[in-house]
C-alpha cells in the first residue's frame, strides 16, 4: 500500500473507465486477495475453538453476539424445513408468519439443497461475504476514485480499519454528559467491514448489496442504461431482504444527488427503475411491521433498536470521520453527482439518528455499509488534502500505511480476544445437551418448557417453540424466566403450567440445583445432567 503524491482526481465517466483500464488484471486480483486474507484470518478464532474443546463439550459455533447468532440459525432452520415465511419460535404467544428475514431463510434452503449442516452454511456465507464485499467495495471505489494509490488505500482502510472503542474501554467507559459510554465498534458489526465479516454474514452481505447498488445505480443514471438499472434494482432487493429500510435511505441520497445534478430523462428513468424493483417488498415489510400486531410487538420489543449514544458513536467511527472531514471540502468544491450522493447519505443518516422522524425505534438499523461513504471521502481527503501538503516523500509513503495499521489494532483485538475464552461455558454446551437437542429435532414439533440457557438453542436444533429462550425475541423475558425457574424447581405446579401453556416437552438441566420433576415420570431422553420429557 505504497502511497504516492497524487494529482487532482479527474471526474466524469470517461476518466473512471480510463482509471479502471489502467489497472488491468490487477484490478480484481487485489480485492480478491484481500478477501482471501480476510476469509482466512477471520476463521482463526472459530477453528481454534473447535480444536480446544475439552472432552464432553461442544463449541456452539459463535463468539460475537452469540445469542443473536443462534436466533439466526433458528431462522435458517425454518428455511431448511421448507418454509419461506418466518415465525417467532422464541415465544409462545400467537405469532403469525411473515416474509421477513429472507436472507437467513434463503440460507436455510441452501443448507437443505446441499445437505450441509446449518452452522456450516452460516460460516460459508460469512467466508463468501469476505470475497464478495471486497469485490463489490472495489467496484464502488473504482467508480468514485481514480488515483491508483488512493484506491489501494481505500480498500485496505475499508477491509481492516476499526474505530477507537478500545480507548473508551481502557478509560473505564466513563460517563459523558450523563450517558454511559461504550466501545460501539467492538459491539456493532455493521460499523466496519472487518467486524461484519468476522461476526455475522448478513451485515457483510448488506454491504455487498449496498456497494453494488451504489455503483450500478450511478452508472445507470449517467449512461441512461436500463440494463444497469435492473442490475442495481436486484442489488437493492438483496439489501432489502436483510434490512428493508436501507434502500429507502439509498433512494433518498440518490434523489438528492439527482435533484442537485439532474440527469438526462433516460437517467431519471433508470434511477426510478432501480428503486422500483425492491419497492413492493419494502412496502410489504412496512405493512408487516405496522399491520401485524405480533411482528410489531417483536420489532419494538428489541433493546438494540434505538440509536446509539452519540459520544460513543463518534469514537467508534473517529478514524473514518476525521479523514472523511478532510475529504468534504473537495466534494463540496466539485459537487459531482457522486460527491453529492456521499454527502447526502451522511446528512440523511444524521437526520434519521437525531431528528424526530418516522424511523422511530428503527434508527440503529440504518447503519449498514456506513464505512463505504466514510472510506471513500476519507481516501479522497488523504490523497487530495493531506498528502499533497507534505514535502517529504517518505512521509507521503508512510502515513497511509501507518493510518491503516493503527486503525487495524481494534480489528486485531476482535480477532484475538476470543482465543482466551474459547472453552468457557458461554460458548459451549455439553455433549449430552448437544445430543439431547439433536434428539429433540427428530421428534414432532411442540412447545418446550426449559430455562433460557437451553431455550436459546432449542429453535436452532428443532422445529419447536420455547416458552422462554432469547432476551429480545421472547416477550416478557424476565418474568417468564422467573416463572420457568419456579416451575422447574418445584416452587409452582408444573402439571398445571403444562396444561395452561400446552407444553409438549420439558427439559431439565443439572444447573437448576434441584431434583428432576418426579411427577412427569421417566424422561424420554435421559442423562444424569440433561433430561427431556415428552408429554402426551
N, C-alpha and C positions, 0 to 999 in steps of 0.2 A: 504494500500500500504506500508506494513512494509518492510523496507529494510533489507537485510541480507548480511553479508560478503560472497562473492562468491569465489568459486574455479575457476581456468581457465575453460573457456567454452569448452566442448567436441565438436568434429567435426564429420562429417560423418552422413550418413543416419540412421544407427542403433542407434546412440546416439540421433538423433532427435526423432525417433519413441519412444525410451525409455522415453525421456523427456515428450512427449505428453501423453504417457500412465500413467505416474505418476500423472498427473492432474486429470484423470478420468472424471467424470461428471462435475467437476468444470471447466474443460477446456472451455466448451461452456456456462456455466452459467454466468461467469464473463463478457465476451463480450456482451452477450445479456442483462444483467442487465445494463451495461454501455450504451448500445444502447437505452434501455428503458429510462434511465435518460436523455439522450440527446434528445430523442423524446419529452419528457415531457417539459423540460426546454426551448427548442427552440420553443415550441408552445406558450409560455407565451406572448411575445410581440404581436403576431397576435390575440390571444384570447382577450387580453386586448384592442386592437384597435377596434375590433368588438364591444366590450362591452361599450366603452366610446363615441362612435359617437353620436353627438347631433342629435335631430330630424331633418329630412330632408336631412341627409348626409349619404353617404355610404363609408365604408372603401374599398379601391381598392384591398386589399389582399396582398400588398407587402410593405416592407420598404427598403430592401437592394438592391441597383441597381434596383429600382422600375421601371424605364423606360425600361431597358433591359428586366426585368422580364415580362413586359407587351408584348414585342415583342415575347417572348417565348410562351405566351398564344395565340398569334395570330398564331404561327406555330402549336400549338396544335389544334387550330380550323380547320386548313386545314386538319389535320388527322381526326378530328371529322366529317368533311364534307365528308370523304371517300377517300381523296387523299393520296397517298404515296410519292408524289413529292412536293417540296417546290417551291413557287413563291413569290417574294418580293412584298408584298402588301403595303409597305410604300413609294412607289414612282410610278409615273405614266409613267415613261419611260418603253419601252418594256423590259420585263423580262421573259426569258424562264424558264420553270420548270427544277428542278434538284433534284436528290435524295440525298439531304443533310438534316441536322438537323433531322436525322431519329429517334433519341431518343425522341424528342418533338412530332414529328408526330405520333410515336407509342403511346405515352401517350394520344394523341387526339383520337386515335382508341379505347383505353381502356375506355376513357370517353364515347364514343358513345356506346360501348358494355354494360357498366354498368349503363348508363343513369344518370351519375353523372355530376354535373357542372364542367367545365374545372378547375376552381380555386380550387375545392375540390380535384380533381385528382392531380393537381400540389402539393398541400400540403401533400397528401397521399404519393406521390412519395418522397417527402422530408422526411417524417417520416419513410417510409420504408428504405430510404437510411441510416438513423441513425443505424438501426439494421444491415443492410447488410454491411455497411462499418466497423462497429466494428467486425462483424463476419469474414469478409474477411481479415481485418487487423490482427486479432488474428491468423488466419491460416498462414499468412505471418510471423508474429512474432514468432510463434512456429517453423516455418521452419528454421529461422535464429538464434534464441536464445534458449538455453536450460535451463539456470538458471531461476527458477520459479519467484524469486523476480524481476529479470531483465525483465521478460516478463510482469509482472504486471505493473512495472514502465513504460515500453514502451507503453502499452495500455492506461494508464491514461495520459501520456505525449502527445500521439497522439490525444486522444479524446478532451483534454481541453487546450492544450498549444497553445499560440499565440506568436507573436514577441514583439518588443519594439516600435511599431509605436506610441504608446501613448507618448513616450519620445520625439519623433520628434514633435508631436503636441504641447506638453507642452512647447517646446523650440521655438514655433512660426514658424515651418517649415523653418529653416534657409537655406540660400544659401551655398552650399558646392562645391567648385571648379567651381563656376559659375552656378551650377544647383540648381533648386528649389527642396527641399526635401519634402517628404510626408510620411504619415503612410501607407505604402503599405499593411501591414497585416490587416488594417482596411478598405481597399478598394478592395483588390483582394481575393475573397473567396477561390480560388484554392490553396492558400499558406497554408491553415490549414484545418484540418478535421472539426473542430468545425464550422468555418465560412461557409464551404461548405454545411454542414447540415442545418445551420441556414438560409442561403440565397437562394441558387439555387441548386435544386436536381441534375442537370446534373454534377456538379463538384463532388458531393458526389459519384454518381454512376460511374463516371470515375475512382475515387479512388478505388471503389469496384472492377471494372474490372481489374484495374492495379494490385491490391493485389492478386486477384485470378490468373491472368495470370502469375505473377511472380512465385508464389508458385507452380502452376501446371506445368509450363514450366521447372523449375529447377528439379522438381520431375520426370517429363517425361524424361529429359536428363539423370539423374542419374540412373533411373531404365530401361531406354530404352523402356518406355511404350507408345504405340501409343494411348491407351485409354486416358491417362493423356494429351497426346499431342492434341487430338481432343478437350478435355475439355478446355485446355489452349487456343486453337485457337478460340473457341467460346467466351471466355473471351476477347481476343484481338479484336474480331469482335464487341463485345459490346462496347469496348472502342472506336473503330473506328467509331461507329455510333454517338459518341459525338464529338470527335476531331480526325479525321482520321490520323493526323500526329503523334499522340502519339505512336502507335505500331511501327513506324519506329525507334523512339528513343529507345524503349524497345528491339527491334530486334538488334539494334546496340550494346547495352550493353550486350545482350546475346551472340552475335558473339564475342565480345572481351573476355568475360569470357571463351567461348569455345576454342578460339584460344590459350589462355594462360593456360588453364586447359582442354586439349582435353578429350572428352568422347569416349566411345565405338562407333563403327559405328551406332548401333541402336540408341544411344543417339543423334547423329547428325541428323539422320532421324527424330527422334521425334521433335527436335528443328525446323527443316525445315518444318515439317507438321504444327506445332503450328502457325508459322507465314505465312504459305501458305494460311491458311483458310481466314484471313482477307485481304490478298494481292489484290484480284480482286476489292474489294470495295475501298481500299486505292488508287489503280490505277485509278479507276473511279473518285474518289474525286479529285485527282490531275488533271486529264484531264478536269473535270468540272471547276476547278479553272482557268486553263490556256487556255482552249479551248472554253469556253463560255464567250463571252465579258461581258454579264450582270453580271454573277457571279463573274468574275474577277474584274469588276468595284466595286461591293459590297465589295469584300474581301479587296481590298487595299484602300477603302474609310474609313475603320474603324480607328478611332483615338486611339483605345485601342490595336492595333495590334503590336505596336513597343515594344521593350524590355524596361523594367522599368529602372529608374535611379539607378545606382549601389549602391551608399551610402544608399539610401532608402531601397533597396532590402536587403542589409546586415543587417540593423537594423530590418527589417521585419522578418528576419529569425535568428537573433542573438542567442537566447537561443538554438535553434536547431543546428546551426552551431558550437557553442562553444563546446557542448557535442560531436557532430559528429567528431570534430577535435581531441578530446581525444580518440575516437574510431578508428581513421585512422591508428595509428601505429600498433595496434593489427591486423587490417585487412591486412596491408602490410606484417606483420610478418607471418601470417597464409597462406595468398594467396589462400584460398579455392575458388572454383568456385562462391560460394555465396558472399564472400568478394569482388572478382573481379567484379562481376556484380554490386554491390552497388557503388563501386568506378568508374566503367566505366559509370554508369548512371550520376553521378555528373560531371565527366570530360566532357562527351559528351554534357551535358546540358550547361555547361560553354562555350564550344566551339560554340554551337549554338547561345548563347546570345552575345558573344563578338568577335567572329571571322567572317570574311566575308564568307558567305555560302549561298546556295540556299534557305534557310528558309526565308530570306529577312524580310518582314514586319510581318511574322507569328511567330516571336520569342516568344512573350509572351504566345502563345498557347501551349508551351511545358512544362508548369509548373504543369500540373495536377499530383497530387499524390506526389509532391516533398517532402512532410512531411514523406513519407514512408522510403526512404533511410536515411534521416537525423535522424529520430527517431530510426531506427534500429542501425545505427552506434552510436547514442547518448546513447542508453541504454547499449550498449557494453562498450562505454567509461566510463559511470558512474560506472558500476559494474566490469569492468576489470582494469581500470586505476586510478579511483579516490577513490572509497570506500576502496579498499584494502590498500591504503596508510594511512588510518585513524585508529588511535588506539582506539578511543572512540566508543564503541558500540552504545551509544546514538546518536552520530553524524552520524554513518552509517545508523541509522534508520531515523533520522530526515531530512537529506539532500535531499534524493529523494522526500519525501513528500513536503518539502519546495520549491524545484525547480519547481514541478508541480504547486503548489499553486501560486507562483509568476508569472509564465507564464500564468496562468489562469485569471489574472487580466484583460488582454485585452479582453478575451472572455466574462467576466462579463460585461465589458463596452459595447461591441457589443450587449449583451442581454438586458441591462437595458436602454441604451441611447434612443431607440425608444419610450419608455414609455412617455417621456416628449414631444414628437411631434406627438403622435398618432392621434390627432384630428386637425392637421394643414392641410391647403388646398393641400399641395403637395401629401398627402397620402389619400385624399378623393375626391369624386365627389358628386354633389348634387343628390338628389333623382330624380329630373326632368331630369338631364343628364343621370343617370342610366336607367331610364325608356325610354328615347329617344333612347339611344344606343340599348336597347333591342328591341324597335320597329324597328329600322333600320335593326337589324339582322333578322327580319321576312319578309323583303322586298327583291325584286330581287336585285342581285348584280350590282354594278356600281361604277363609280368614284365619290369621295367625295371631295368637297372643304370646308375646315374649317381651323381654326388655329391649330398649332401643339399640343397645350394643349389638345384639343379634339381628334385631329388626331391620337395621340398615342394610344387611346383606340378603335378607330373605327375597325381596323382589328381584334382586340381581341374579339369584340362583334358581328361582322358581316362578310360577305364574300366580303365586299367592299375593294377597293383600294383607298388610300388617296393621295391627291396632296402633302401634307407635313404632317409629323407625328412624325418622330424619328430622332434625331440628327445624328445617324450613318447610318441608313438604307434608309433615304431619300437623294437622290442625290441633290447637291446644296442646302442643307438645309437652310442656312442663306438667300440666295437670294429668295428662294421660300417662306420663312416665311414673308419676306418683301412684296413680291408680293401678297400673300394671304391677308395680312393686308390691303394693298392698295385697293384690290378688294372688300373686305368685308366692308370697311368703306366708300365706295363711292368715293375714290380718283382715281379709274380706272373703266373702263367699264366692269361691271360684266357680262352682256349679251354676249359681245364679248369673254370674257375669257371662259365662259361656252361653247360656240361654238368651240373655238380653242382647248380646252382640253377635250371635250366630257364629261362634268360633268353631272352626273345624280342627285346628291344630294348636297345641300348646307346647312351647319349648321351655325347658328348664335348664339352667346352667349352674355350675358349681359356685360361681361368684355371687349367687344370691344369698349364700350364707345360711340357708335353711333347707330342711329336707324336701325332697320332691313331693308334690301333692299326691298323697296316697289315695284320695277319693277317685282319682282318674283311672286306677287300675294299672296294669303293666303297660309300659310305653311301647310304641311300635318301633322306635329306633332307640336303642339302649346302650349307653356307655356310662362309665362312672361319673363323668363330668358334663355330659351333654345328652339330654333325653328329649324325645319328641313323642307326644301322644296324638294319635289320630282318633277323632271323636265321630260317632255316628251322626 
